Amino acid sequence: MPNRTRIDLLPIQEAVAAASPRAWRDGIVTASEPGSTTVALLDGGATVLTTRATPAIGEPVAVHLVAEVVALGGAWYAARPVVA
């Protein structure tokens, strides 16, 4: 596997994300505050994630909703979708 920084990521999350590359979805950060990030997905819709990632508004990210991972630059963070 490529060398990347992992923050709060379990080995199973990394394995699932690597094993299912088609589940990654690209998006743009529309809101970011400590512990929470909102991402507008490029294929439609939006998702709110609980994560330690601190992206800037407008920054591109990739989200793997099955593995609960958000990729920001060269780092992967655990990211749980917020269920309303």
C-alpha positions in Angstrom: 0.0 0.0 0.0 1.2 3.5 -0.6 2.8 5.4 2.2 0.2 7.8 3.7 -0.4 9.4 7.0 -3.2 7.8 9.0 -5.1 9.7 11.7 -7.5 7.8 14.0 -7.8 5.1 11.2 -8.3 1.5 12.1 -6.4 -1.1 9.9 -9.8 -2.5 8.8 -10.9 0.9 7.5 -7.7 1.2 5.4 -8.2 -2.3 4.1 -11.8 -1.7 3.1 -10.9 1.6 1.4 -8.0 0.0 -0.5 -10.1 -3.0 -1.5 -13.0 -1.0 -2.9 -11.6 1.9 -4.9 -14.8 2.6 -6.8 -16.5 3.6 -3.5 -14.4 6.8 -3.2 -16.4 10.0 -4.0 -14.8 13.3 -4.7 -16.1 16.5 -3.1 -15.5 20.1 -2.0 -15.6 21.2 1.6 -18.4 23.6 2.2 -18.2 24.0 5.9 -15.5 23.1 8.5 -15.5 23.5 12.2 -13.6 21.5 14.9 -14.9 17.9 14.8 -17.2 18.4 11.8 -16.8 18.8 8.1 -19.5 19.2 5.4 -18.7 18.0 1.9 -20.6 18.7 -1.3 -20.1 15.6 -3.3 -19.3 16.1 -7.0 -21.8 13.4 -8.1 -24.6 15.2 -6.2 -25.7 15.5 -2.6 -23.7 16.4 0.5 -22.5 14.7 3.6 -21.6 15.9 7.1 -18.7 14.0 8.7 -17.5 13.8 12.2 -13.7 13.8 11.9 -10.4 15.3 13.1 -9.6 16.5 9.6 -9.5 20.3 9.4 -9.8 21.2 5.7 -10.3 24.7 4.5 -13.6 25.7 2.9 -13.3 25.1 -0.8 -10.6 22.4 -0.4 -11.1 19.2 -2.4 -11.3 15.9 -0.5 -12.2 12.3 -1.3 -14.7 10.4 0.9 -15.1 6.7 1.3 -18.5 6.3 3.0 -18.3 2.5 3.4 -14.9 2.6 5.1 -15.7 5.9 6.9 -12.5 7.6 5.6 -11.8 11.1 4.3 -8.7 11.7 2.3 -7.2 15.2 2.6 -3.9 15.7 0.7 -1.7 12.7 1.6 -3.5 11.9 4.8 -6.5 9.6 5.6 -8.7 10.4 8.5 -11.4 8.4 10.2 -14.7 10.1 9.3 -18.1 9.0 10.5 -21.2 10.3 8.6 -23.6 12.2 10.8 -27.0 10.6 10.7 -29.9 13.1 11.1 
